[in-house]
Amino acid sequence: MFILVLGSILGLMHLYVWKRTVKDTTSPGRTRILLSAALVLLLVLLIAALVLPRTLGVTHTGWVAWPGYLWFGVVVYLFLLLLAVEPVRLVLWLARRRRRTDPPAAAPAVDRRVFLARTTAAAAGVAAVGLVGVGATTALRRPDLLRVPVRLRRLDPAMDGFRIAVVSDIHLGPLRGRAHTERIVSMINATEPDLVAVVGDLVDGTVAELGSAAQPLQDLVSREGTFFVTGNHEYFVEDTAEWLTELERFGMNVLRNESTRIRRGSGGFVLAGVNDPAGESDSAGPDYDRALAGATPDQPTILLAHQPVQVRQVAQRGVDLQLSGHTHGGQMWPFHYAVELAQPALAGLSEVDGTQLYVTRGAGFWGPPVRIGAPPDISVLTLRSDSV
């Protein structure tokens, strides 16, 4: 159903792009036919990039996924740029309607319209390709390493300086594999964290396809271990339970609506984790009461939850800090604004109803390998005590 809806939207976008870049800029004939055929082939390539990894497997479809998803990014920005010009086009059309001209003056007006259409199409094309080029460079480069101090109430001075490395949305799949994981593991280990939190959306494929790509996660090193909670994409694959077993084999602690206590000397905090709401389709949705059953009033509680919106369920349950991902920081501007309508925060540290919320932009991407206005990151949170 998702692919059907997305395919319909993409089809309408291509139709609009064809109208503005082909029909409005060419006369009937061979050139228009060739350009129309090229646009149809690009649409087919995009649909193939969406469908073939699901049917043929992610490990053998990179040849179609890369060009298909890059075109995805180009056509999205081409559509938006052409749409942004529509008010100008409307003003010019109204001006022509008001202008009283003799019949002989009609021909130059047609020429001006074609010239404007061609200029607009060319400018939008160059801008779209340039934006995707910059965005792809950002998406594929080394993630930013963010160091963020977080002050917690009730944190024992013995825990002051405790460091949590937070990473999310790695999105192993047809476009990112083992080398991506190895780089992330190397960056995290270099920070010498006390604890590693992987907050969902690790994979977009089966264990058989991507187990090897995820294997470097077993090399993560921290004093208290690595903890994992599911994201929505963990429930888009057919072998969710097998993946969780595989991650545990890698030495990761999977928190399935449960908690554990992290101690240092006389101090400590409760670390809890909840499933993603997408798990409800598999009868494995979030159970906040169960996850937070181990919380105590004398120590802070830190919750791992993939989606920032889940903070609204835990703010009244005494959670001090929630660590999330999911948003990708918007990934491609101007979609930041749509994400902000659905989530209480886009990225960084904020507060919701008395609970602090930290949202990482994620280390990977989904769909187009493009990030504009939302560079990838790995975050290291340093806990600070009010008593120090």
DOGU-152011 format. One record per residue (C-alpha): residue number from 1; x, y negated, z negated; residue in three letters; chain. Coordinates in steps of 0.05 Angstrom, whole numbers, plus 32768, in hexadecimal, padded with zeros to 4 digits. Layout:
+-----+------+-------+------+------+-------+
|  nr | east | north |   up | rest | kette |
+-----+------+-------+------+------+-------+
| NUM |    X |     Y |    Z |  ala |     A |
...
+-----+------+-------+------+------+-------+
//
This chain:
+-----+------+-------+------+------+-------+
|  nr | east | north |   up | rest | kette |
+-----+------+-------+------+------+-------+
|   1 | 8000 |  8000 | 8000 |  met |     A |
|   2 | 8039 |  7FD0 | 7FEF |  phe |     A |
|   3 | 805B |  7FDE | 8031 |  ile |     A |
|   4 | 8019 |  7FD5 | 8056 |  leu |     A |
|   5 | 800B |  7F92 | 8036 |  val |     A |
|   6 | 8053 |  7F7A | 803F |  leu |     A |
|   7 | 8053 |  7F92 | 8087 |  gly |     A |
|   8 | 8013 |  7F6B | 8096 |  ser |     A |
|   9 | 8030 |  7F2B | 8078 |  ile |     A |
|  10 | 8071 |  7F34 | 809F |  leu |     A |
|  11 | 8049 |  7F3F | 80DF |  gly |     A |
|  12 | 8023 |  7EFD | 80D5 |  leu |     A |
|  13 | 8065 |  7ED9 | 80C6 |  met |     A |
|  14 | 8083 |  7EF4 | 8107 |  his |     A |
|  15 | 8045 |  7EDF | 812D |  leu |     A |
|  16 | 804D |  7E98 | 8113 |  tyr |     A |
|  17 | 8098 |  7E97 | 8122 |  val |     A |
|  18 | 8089 |  7EB1 | 8169 |  trp |     A |
|  19 | 8057 |  7E79 | 8174 |  lys |     A |
|  20 | 8088 |  7E43 | 815E |  arg |     A |
|  21 | 80C9 |  7E5E | 817A |  thr |     A |
|  22 | 80B3 |  7E83 | 81B9 |  val |     A |
|  23 | 806E |  7E6F | 81D2 |  lys |     A |
|  24 | 8076 |  7E24 | 81C3 |  asp |     A |
|  25 | 80BC |  7E21 | 81E1 |  thr |     A |
|  26 | 80B5 |  7E4A | 8222 |  thr |     A |
|  27 | 8089 |  7E4F | 825F |  ser |     A |
|  28 | 8067 |  7E90 | 8272 |  pro |     A |
|  29 | 809A |  7EBD | 8294 |  gly |     A |
|  30 | 80D7 |  7EE9 | 8289 |  arg |     A |
|  31 | 80F8 |  7EBF | 8252 |  thr |     A |
|  32 | 80B9 |  7EBF | 8227 |  arg |     A |
|  33 | 80B1 |  7F0A | 8231 |  ile |     A |
|  34 | 80F9 |  7F19 | 821D |  leu |     A |
|  35 | 80F7 |  7EEC | 81E0 |  leu |     A |
|  36 | 80B4 |  7F0A | 81CB |  ser |     A |
|  37 | 80CF |  7F51 | 81D2 |  ala |     A |
|  38 | 810D |  7F3E | 81A9 |  ala |     A |
|  39 | 80E1 |  7F24 | 8170 |  leu |     A |
|  40 | 80B6 |  7F63 | 8171 |  val |     A |
|  41 | 80F5 |  7F8E | 816D |  leu |     A |
|  42 | 810D |  7F66 | 8132 |  leu |     A |
|  43 | 80CB |  7F71 | 810F |  leu |     A |
|  44 | 80D0 |  7FBC | 811D |  val |     A |
|  45 | 8117 |  7FBB | 8101 |  leu |     A |
|  46 | 80FF |  7F99 | 80C2 |  leu |     A |
|  47 | 80C6 |  7FCA | 80B8 |  ile |     A |
|  48 | 80F7 |  8004 | 80C4 |  ala |     A |
|  49 | 8124 |  7FE7 | 808E |  ala |     A |
|  50 | 80EA |  7FE9 | 805D |  leu |     A |
|  51 | 80D0 |  802E | 8070 |  val |     A |
|  52 | 810A |  805A | 8086 |  leu |     A |
|  53 | 8130 |  8059 | 8043 |  pro |     A |
|  54 | 80F1 |  8074 | 8022 |  arg |     A |
|  55 | 80E7 |  80AB | 8056 |  thr |     A |
|  56 | 812E |  80BD | 806C |  leu |     A |
|  57 | 8153 |  80AC | 802B |  gly |     A |
|  58 | 817B |  806F | 8017 |  val |     A |
|  59 | 81C0 |  808C | 8024 |  thr |     A |
|  60 | 81B8 |  8094 | 806F |  his |     A |
|  61 | 8191 |  8056 | 8082 |  thr |     A |
|  62 | 81C2 |  801E | 8075 |  gly |     A |
|  63 | 81CA |  8016 | 80C1 |  trp |     A |
|  64 | 8182 |  7FFD | 80C5 |  val |     A |
|  65 | 817C |  7FDF | 807F |  ala |     A |
|  66 | 81B3 |  7FAB | 8087 |  trp |     A |
|  67 | 819C |  7F8A | 80C8 |  pro |     A |
|  68 | 8153 |  7F93 | 80B6 |  gly |     A |
|  69 | 8159 |  7F72 | 8072 |  tyr |     A |
|  70 | 8185 |  7F3A | 808C |  leu |     A |
|  71 | 8151 |  7F2B | 80C0 |  trp |     A |
|  72 | 811E |  7F2D | 8087 |  phe |     A |
|  73 | 8143 |  7EF3 | 8068 |  gly |     A |
|  74 | 814A |  7ECD | 80A9 |  val |     A |
|  75 | 8101 |  7ED3 | 80BC |  val |     A |
|  76 | 80EA |  7EBD | 8077 |  val |     A |
|  77 | 8111 |  7E7D | 807A |  tyr |     A |
|  78 | 8101 |  7E72 | 80C4 |  leu |     A |
|  79 | 80B7 |  7E77 | 80B1 |  phe |     A |
|  80 | 80BE |  7E48 | 8076 |  leu |     A |
|  81 | 80E7 |  7E14 | 809D |  leu |     A |
|  82 | 80B7 |  7E14 | 80D7 |  leu |     A |
|  83 | 807C |  7E0E | 80A7 |  leu |     A |
|  84 | 809E |  7DD2 | 8086 |  ala |     A |
|  85 | 809E |  7DAE | 80C9 |  val |     A |
|  86 | 8053 |  7DB7 | 80D3 |  glu |     A |
|  87 | 8041 |  7D74 | 80B1 |  pro |     A |
|  88 | 806F |  7D50 | 80E2 |  val |     A |
|  89 | 8050 |  7D76 | 811C |  arg |     A |
|  90 | 800A |  7D63 | 8103 |  leu |     A |
|  91 | 801D |  7D18 | 80FE |  val |     A |
|  92 | 8037 |  7D19 | 8146 |  leu |     A |
|  93 | 7FF9 |  7D3D | 815E |  trp |     A |
|  94 | 7FCC |  7D09 | 813D |  leu |     A |
|  95 | 7FF6 |  7CD1 | 815B |  ala |     A |
|  96 | 7FED |  7CEE | 81A1 |  arg |     A |
|  97 | 7FA2 |  7CF3 | 8195 |  arg |     A |
|  98 | 7F9E |  7CA9 | 8185 |  arg |     A |
|  99 | 7FC9 |  7C94 | 81BF |  arg |     A |
| 100 | 7FA1 |  7C83 | 81FD |  arg |     A |
| 101 | 7FCA |  7C96 | 823A |  thr |     A |
| 102 | 7FBD |  7C9D | 8284 |  asp |     A |
| 103 | 7FBE |  7CE2 | 82A4 |  pro |     A |
| 104 | 8004 |  7CD8 | 82C2 |  pro |     A |
| 105 | 8020 |  7CCD | 827C |  ala |     A |
| 106 | 800B |  7D14 | 8267 |  ala |     A |
| 107 | 8046 |  7D37 | 8286 |  ala |     A |
| 108 | 807C |  7D13 | 825D |  pro |     A |
| 109 | 8051 |  7D21 | 821F |  ala |     A |
| 110 | 8054 |  7D6C | 822F |  val |     A |
| 111 | 809F |  7D67 | 8239 |  asp |     A |
| 112 | 80A6 |  7D45 | 81F6 |  arg |     A |
| 113 | 807E |  7D7B | 81D4 |  arg |     A |
| 114 | 80AA |  7DB2 | 81F2 |  val |     A |
| 115 | 80E9 |  7D8C | 81E0 |  phe |     A |
| 116 | 80D0 |  7D83 | 8198 |  leu |     A |
| 117 | 80BD |  7DCD | 8193 |  ala |     A |
| 118 | 8101 |  7DE4 | 81AD |  arg |     A |
| 119 | 8127 |  7DB4 | 8180 |  thr |     A |
| 120 | 80FF |  7DC9 | 8143 |  thr |     A |
| 121 | 8107 |  7E14 | 8153 |  ala |     A |
| 122 | 8152 |  7E0D | 815E |  ala |     A |
| 123 | 815D |  7DE4 | 811F |  ala |     A |
| 124 | 8133 |  7E14 | 80F5 |  ala |     A |
| 125 | 8158 |  7E50 | 8112 |  gly |     A |
| 126 | 819D |  7E33 | 8103 |  val |     A |
| 127 | 8187 |  7E1F | 80BD |  ala |     A |
| 128 | 8168 |  7E64 | 80AE |  ala |     A |
| 129 | 81A6 |  7E89 | 80C5 |  val |     A |
| 130 | 81D3 |  7E5A | 809D |  gly |     A |
| 131 | 81A9 |  7E62 | 805E |  leu |     A |
| 132 | 81AA |  7EAE | 8064 |  val |     A |
| 133 | 81F5 |  7EAD | 8070 |  gly |     A |
| 134 | 8201 |  7E85 | 8031 |  val |     A |
| 135 | 81CF |  7EAF | 800A |  gly |     A |
| 136 | 81ED |  7EF0 | 8021 |  ala |     A |
| 137 | 8232 |  7ED9 | 800C |  thr |     A |
| 138 | 8217 |  7EC7 | 7FC7 |  thr |     A |
| 139 | 81F0 |  7F09 | 7FBF |  ala |     A |
| 140 | 822B |  7F35 | 7FD2 |  leu |     A |
| 141 | 8261 |  7F12 | 7FAC |  arg |     A |
| 142 | 8279 |  7F21 | 7F65 |  arg |     A |
| 143 | 8242 |  7F10 | 7F32 |  pro |     A |
| 144 | 824C |  7ED4 | 7F06 |  asp |     A |
| 145 | 8262 |  7EE5 | 7EBF |  leu |     A |
| 146 | 8238 |  7EBC | 7E8F |  leu |     A |
| 147 | 824B |  7EB5 | 7E46 |  arg |     A |
| 148 | 8210 |  7E9E | 7E1B |  val |     A |
| 149 | 820E |  7E93 | 7DD0 |  pro |     A |
| 150 | 81CD |  7EA6 | 7DAF |  val |     A |
| 151 | 81BE |  7E93 | 7D67 |  arg |     A |
| 152 | 8191 |  7EC5 | 7D42 |  leu |     A |
| 153 | 816C |  7EBC | 7D01 |  arg |     A |
| 154 | 817B |  7EF1 | 7CCB |  arg |     A |
| 155 | 81B9 |  7F08 | 7CEF |  leu |     A |
| 156 | 81EB |  7F1E | 7CBB |  asp |     A |
| 157 | 822E |  7EF8 | 7CBE |  pro |     A |
| 158 | 824F |  7F3C | 7CC9 |  ala |     A |
| 159 | 822E |  7F3E | 7D0D |  met |     A |
| 160 | 8243 |  7EF8 | 7D21 |  asp |     A |
| 161 | 8268 |  7EFB | 7D64 |  gly |     A |
| 162 | 8247 |  7F3D | 7D79 |  phe |     A |
| 163 | 8247 |  7F3F | 7DC5 |  arg |     A |
| 164 | 8212 |  7F5E | 7DF1 |  ile |     A |
| 165 | 8220 |  7F65 | 7E3C |  ala |     A |
| 166 | 81DD |  7F61 | 7E61 |  val |     A |
| 167 | 81D5 |  7F79 | 7EA9 |  val |     A |
| 168 | 8196 |  7F85 | 7ED0 |  ser |     A |
| 169 | 817B |  7F90 | 7F16 |  asp |     A |
| 170 | 81B8 |  7FB4 | 7F32 |  ile |     A |
| 171 | 818A |  7FD2 | 7F68 |  his |     A |
| 172 | 81B4 |  800B | 7F83 |  leu |     A |
| 173 | 8196 |  801F | 7FC6 |  gly |     A |
| 174 | 81A2 |  801C | 8011 |  pro |     A |
| 175 | 81C9 |  7FDB | 800C |  leu |     A |
| 176 | 81F1 |  7FE3 | 7FCB |  arg |     A |
| 177 | 8215 |  8021 | 7FB4 |  gly |     A |
| 178 | 824D |  803B | 7F88 |  arg |     A |
| 179 | 827E |  8002 | 7F94 |  ala |     A |
| 180 | 8248 |  7FD2 | 7F7A |  his |     A |
| 181 | 8242 |  7FFA | 7F3A |  thr |     A |
| 182 | 828D |  7FFF | 7F31 |  glu |     A |
| 183 | 8296 |  7FB4 | 7F36 |  arg |     A |
| 184 | 825F |  7FA8 | 7F02 |  ile |     A |
| 185 | 827D |  7FDB | 7ED3 |  val |     A |
| 186 | 82C2 |  7FBC | 7EDB |  ser |     A |
| 187 | 82A8 |  7F76 | 7ECC |  met |     A |
| 188 | 8281 |  7F8D | 7E8E |  ile |     A |
| 189 | 82BB |  7FB5 | 7E72 |  asn |     A |
| 190 | 82EA |  7F79 | 7E7B |  ala |     A |
| 191 | 82BE |  7F52 | 7E49 |  thr |     A |
| 192 | 82C8 |  7F87 | 7E13 |  glu |     A |
| 193 | 8280 |  7F84 | 7DFC |  pro |     A |
| 194 | 8265 |  7FA2 | 7DBC |  asp |     A |
| 195 | 8227 |  7FBC | 7DE0 |  leu |     A |
| 196 | 820F |  7FC1 | 7E28 |  val |     A |
| 197 | 81C6 |  7FB6 | 7E3A |  ala |     A |
| 198 | 81AD |  7FCC | 7E7F |  val |     A |
| 199 | 8167 |  7FB1 | 7E84 |  val |     A |
| 200 | 8148 |  7FD5 | 7EBF |  gly |     A |
| 201 | 8144 |  7FD8 | 7F0B |  asp |     A |
| 202 | 8183 |  8001 | 7F13 |  leu |     A |
| 203 | 816F |  802C | 7F4F |  val |     A |
| 204 | 8144 |  802D | 7F8D |  asp |     A |
| 205 | 814C |  8076 | 7F9F |  gly |     A |
| 206 | 8151 |  80BD | 7F82 |  thr |     A |
| 207 | 8186 |  80DC | 7F57 |  val |     A |
| 208 | 819B |  8108 | 7F92 |  ala |     A |
| 209 | 81A6 |  80CA | 7FBD |  glu |     A |
| 210 | 81C2 |  8099 | 7F8A |  leu |     A |
| 211 | 81DD |  80C2 | 7F50 |  gly |     A |
| 212 | 8224 |  80BA | 7F69 |  ser |     A |
| 213 | 821A |  806F | 7F72 |  ala |     A |
| 214 | 8203 |  8068 | 7F29 |  ala |     A |
| 215 | 8238 |  8096 | 7F0D |  gln |     A |
| 216 | 826B |  805F | 7EFD |  pro |     A |
| 217 | 823B |  8049 | 7EC6 |  leu |     A |
| 218 | 8258 |  8081 | 7E9C |  gln |     A |
| 219 | 8298 |  8058 | 7E99 |  asp |     A |
| 220 | 8278 |  801E | 7E73 |  leu |     A |
| 221 | 829D |  8013 | 7E32 |  val |     A |
| 222 | 8281 |  7FF0 | 7DF5 |  ser |     A |
| 223 | 8285 |  7FFA | 7DAA |  arg |     A |
| 224 | 823B |  8009 | 7DA1 |  glu |     A |
| 225 | 822B |  8029 | 7DE4 |  gly |     A |
| 226 | 8200 |  801A | 7E21 |  thr |     A |
| 227 | 81B4 |  8014 | 7E1C |  phe |     A |
| 228 | 8182 |  8018 | 7E56 |  phe |     A |
| 229 | 8139 |  8008 | 7E60 |  val |     A |
| 230 | 8110 |  8014 | 7E9E |  thr |     A |
| 231 | 80FD |  7FDF | 7ED0 |  gly |     A |
| 232 | 80C3 |  7FE1 | 7F01 |  asn |     A |
| 233 | 80EF |  7FFF | 7F38 |  his |     A |
| 234 | 80FF |  803B | 7F0D |  glu |     A |
| 235 | 80B6 |  804E | 7F17 |  tyr |     A |
| 236 | 80B7 |  8044 | 7F62 |  phe |     A |
| 237 | 80E1 |  8083 | 7F6A |  val |     A |
| 238 | 80C7 |  80CA | 7F65 |  glu |     A |
| 239 | 80F8 |  80E3 | 7F31 |  asp |     A |
| 240 | 80F4 |  80B0 | 7EF8 |  thr |     A |
| 241 | 80FD |  80E6 | 7EC2 |  ala |     A |
| 242 | 8138 |  8104 | 7EE8 |  glu |     A |
| 243 | 8159 |  80BF | 7EEB |  trp |     A |
| 244 | 8152 |  80B4 | 7EA1 |  leu |     A |
| 245 | 8171 |  80F8 | 7E94 |  thr |     A |
| 246 | 81AA |  80E7 | 7EC3 |  glu |     A |
| 247 | 81B7 |  80A5 | 7EA1 |  leu |     A |
| 248 | 81BA |  80C9 | 7E5E |  glu |     A |
| 249 | 81EC |  80F9 | 7E7D |  arg |     A |
| 250 | 8216 |  80BB | 7E8E |  phe |     A |
| 251 | 8217 |  80AB | 7E44 |  gly |     A |
| 252 | 81E2 |  8074 | 7E45 |  met |     A |
| 253 | 81AE |  806F | 7E0E |  asn |     A |
| 254 | 8169 |  806A | 7E2F |  val |     A |
| 255 | 8138 |  8046 | 7E01 |  leu |     A |
| 256 | 80F2 |  8060 | 7E12 |  arg |     A |
| 257 | 80C5 |  8035 | 7DE5 |  asn |     A |
| 258 | 80F4 |  8041 | 7DAB |  glu |     A |
| 259 | 8128 |  801E | 7D81 |  ser |     A |
| 260 | 816B |  8029 | 7D5F |  thr |     A |
| 261 | 8193 |  8004 | 7D2B |  arg |     A |
| 262 | 81D5 |  7FE3 | 7D3B |  ile |     A |
| 263 | 8202 |  7FDA | 7CFF |  arg |     A |
| 264 | 8243 |  7FB5 | 7CEF |  arg |     A |
| 265 | 8259 |  7FB7 | 7CA7 |  gly |     A |
| 266 | 821F |  7FA0 | 7C7B |  ser |     A |
| 267 | 81FA |  7F7F | 7CB5 |  gly |     A |
| 268 | 81D4 |  7F97 | 7CF2 |  gly |     A |
| 269 | 8198 |  7F8E | 7D1E |  phe |     A |
| 270 | 8161 |  7FB8 | 7D3D |  val |     A |
| 271 | 8169 |  7FC6 | 7D87 |  leu |     A |
| 272 | 8127 |  7FDA | 7DA8 |  ala |     A |
| 273 | 8115 |  7FEA | 7DF0 |  gly |     A |
| 274 | 80D2 |  7FF0 | 7E14 |  val |     A |
| 275 | 80BF |  800E | 7E56 |  asn |     A |
| 276 | 80AB |  7FE2 | 7E91 |  asp |     A |
| 277 | 8060 |  7FD7 | 7E9B |  pro |     A |
| 278 | 8067 |  7FFA | 7EDF |  ala |     A |
| 279 | 806F |  803A | 7EB6 |  gly |     A |
| 280 | 8025 |  8039 | 7EA6 |  glu |     A |
| 281 | 8019 |  805B | 7EE9 |  ser |     A |
| 282 | 8041 |  8097 | 7ECD |  asp |     A |
| 283 | 8023 |  8093 | 7E88 |  ser |     A |
| 284 | 8065 |  8075 | 7E71 |  ala |     A |
| 285 | 8053 |  802C | 7E67 |  gly |     A |
| 286 | 806D |  8000 | 7E2F |  pro |     A |
| 287 | 805A |  8010 | 7DE7 |  asp |     A |
| 288 | 806F |  7FD3 | 7DBF |  tyr |     A |
| 289 | 8058 |  7FEC | 7D7C |  asp |     A |
| 290 | 807E |  802C | 7D83 |  arg |     A |
| 291 | 80BC |  8009 | 7D9D |  ala |     A |
| 292 | 80BD |  7FD8 | 7D63 |  leu |     A |
| 293 | 80AA |  8009 | 7D2C |  ala |     A |
| 294 | 80F1 |  8008 | 7D12 |  gly |     A |
| 295 | 80F4 |  7FBC | 7D0B |  ala |     A |
| 296 | 8100 |  7FA0 | 7CC5 |  thr |     A |
| 297 | 80F5 |  7F59 | 7CAA |  pro |     A |
| 298 | 813B |  7F53 | 7C8F |  asp |     A |
| 299 | 8160 |  7F5C | 7CD2 |  gln |     A |
| 300 | 8155 |  7F3F | 7D17 |  pro |     A |
| 301 | 8136 |  7F68 | 7D4F |  thr |     A |
| 302 | 8150 |  7F66 | 7D97 |  ile |     A |
| 303 | 8123 |  7F83 | 7DCC |  leu |     A |
| 304 | 8137 |  7F9D | 7E11 |  leu |     A |
| 305 | 80FD |  7F93 | 7E42 |  ala |     A |
| 306 | 8105 |  7F8E | 7E8D |  his |     A |
| 307 | 80D0 |  7F59 | 7E9B |  gln |     A |
| 308 | 80D3 |  7F15 | 7E77 |  pro |     A |
| 309 | 8087 |  7F14 | 7E74 |  val |     A |
| 310 | 8089 |  7F4C | 7E41 |  gln |     A |
| 311 | 80A0 |  7F19 | 7E0D |  val |     A |
| 312 | 8058 |  7F04 | 7E06 |  arg |     A |
| 313 | 8049 |  7F48 | 7DE9 |  gln |     A |
| 314 | 8081 |  7F47 | 7DB6 |  val |     A |
| 315 | 8086 |  7EFF | 7D9F |  ala |     A |
| 316 | 8052 |  7F0C | 7D69 |  gln |     A |
| 317 | 8075 |  7F4C | 7D54 |  arg |     A |
| 318 | 80B2 |  7F2B | 7D36 |  gly |     A |
| 319 | 80E3 |  7F35 | 7D6F |  val |     A |
| 320 | 811C |  7F03 | 7D6B |  asp |     A |
| 321 | 813A |  7F0C | 7DB0 |  leu |     A |
| 322 | 8123 |  7F2E | 7DF0 |  gln |     A |
| 323 | 8154 |  7F3F | 7E28 |  leu |     A |
| 324 | 8136 |  7F44 | 7E6E |  ser |     A |
| 325 | 8143 |  7F42 | 7EB8 |  gly |     A |
| 326 | 8112 |  7F4E | 7EF1 |  his |     A |
| 327 | 810D |  7F07 | 7F0C |  thr |     A |
| 328 | 8150 |  7F07 | 7F33 |  his |     A |
| 329 | 814E |  7EBD | 7F20 |  gly |     A |
| 330 | 811E |  7EB6 | 7F5B |  gly |     A |
| 331 | 8153 |  7ED4 | 7F8A |  gln |     A |
| 332 | 813F |  7EA8 | 7FC6 |  met |     A |
| 333 | 8129 |  7E60 | 7FBD |  trp |     A |
| 334 | 80F1 |  7E49 | 7FC0 |  pro |     A |
| 335 | 80D4 |  7E8B | 7FA5 |  phe |     A |
| 336 | 80EE |  7E74 | 7F61 |  his |     A |
| 337 | 80AD |  7E4F | 7F59 |  tyr |     A |
| 338 | 8082 |  7E8D | 7F66 |  ala |     A |
| 339 | 80AA |  7EB4 | 7F33 |  val |     A |
| 340 | 80A1 |  7E7D | 7EFF |  glu |     A |
| 341 | 8056 |  7E84 | 7F06 |  leu |     A |
| 342 | 8059 |  7ECE | 7EF4 |  ala |     A |
| 343 | 8090 |  7ECD | 7EBF |  gln |     A |
| 344 | 809C |  7EA1 | 7E82 |  pro |     A |
| 345 | 80E5 |  7E95 | 7E97 |  ala |     A |
| 346 | 810E |  7E98 | 7ED6 |  leu |     A |
| 347 | 8154 |  7EA0 | 7EB9 |  ala |     A |
| 348 | 817D |  7E8F | 7E7C |  gly |     A |
| 349 | 816C |  7E85 | 7E33 |  leu |     A |
| 350 | 8128 |  7E6A | 7E1E |  ser |     A |
| 351 | 80F5 |  7E73 | 7DE7 |  glu |     A |
| 352 | 80AE |  7E8E | 7DEB |  val |     A |
| 353 | 8080 |  7E8A | 7DAE |  asp |     A |
| 354 | 80BB |  7E8C | 7D7F |  gly |     A |
| 355 | 80E0 |  7EC5 | 7DA1 |  thr |     A |
| 356 | 8120 |  7EB6 | 7DC7 |  gln |     A |
| 357 | 8121 |  7ED1 | 7E0E |  leu |     A |
| 358 | 815E |  7EDC | 7E38 |  tyr |     A |
| 359 | 8155 |  7EEC | 7E82 |  val |     A |
| 360 | 818F |  7F01 | 7EAE |  thr |     A |
| 361 | 818B |  7EF3 | 7EF9 |  arg |     A |
| 362 | 81A3 |  7F3A | 7F05 |  gly |     A |
| 363 | 81E1 |  7F56 | 7F27 |  ala |     A |
| 364 | 81C0 |  7F6E | 7F67 |  gly |     A |
| 365 | 8187 |  7F5C | 7F95 |  phe |     A |
| 366 | 8148 |  7F7A | 7FB3 |  trp |     A |
| 367 | 8133 |  7F74 | 7FFC |  gly |     A |
| 368 | 815D |  7F42 | 8023 |  pro |     A |
| 369 | 81A6 |  7F42 | 800B |  pro |     A |
| 370 | 819E |  7EF8 | 8000 |  val |     A |
| 371 | 81A0 |  7ECB | 7FC2 |  arg |     A |
| 372 | 8194 |  7E81 | 7FC8 |  ile |     A |
| 373 | 8194 |  7E57 | 7F89 |  gly |     A |
| 374 | 8199 |  7E96 | 7F5F |  ala |     A |
| 375 | 81DF |  7EB4 | 7F5D |  pro |     A |
| 376 | 81E7 |  7EF9 | 7F3E |  pro |     A |
| 377 | 8200 |  7EFE | 7EF7 |  asp |     A |
| 378 | 8217 |  7F2A | 7EBE |  ile |     A |
| 379 | 820B |  7F09 | 7E7B |  ser |     A |
| 380 | 8231 |  7F11 | 7E3A |  val |     A |
| 381 | 8208 |  7EF9 | 7DFE |  leu |     A |
| 382 | 822E |  7EE9 | 7DBF |  thr |     A |
| 383 | 8202 |  7EEE | 7D81 |  leu |     A |
| 384 | 820B |  7EB7 | 7D4D |  arg |     A |
| 385 | 81F2 |  7EB8 | 7D05 |  ser |     A |
| 386 | 81CF |  7E7D | 7CE5 |  asp |     A |
| 387 | 81FA |  7E8A | 7CA8 |  ser |     A |
| 388 | 823C |  7E7D | 7CCB |  val |     A |
+-----+------+-------+------+------+-------+
//
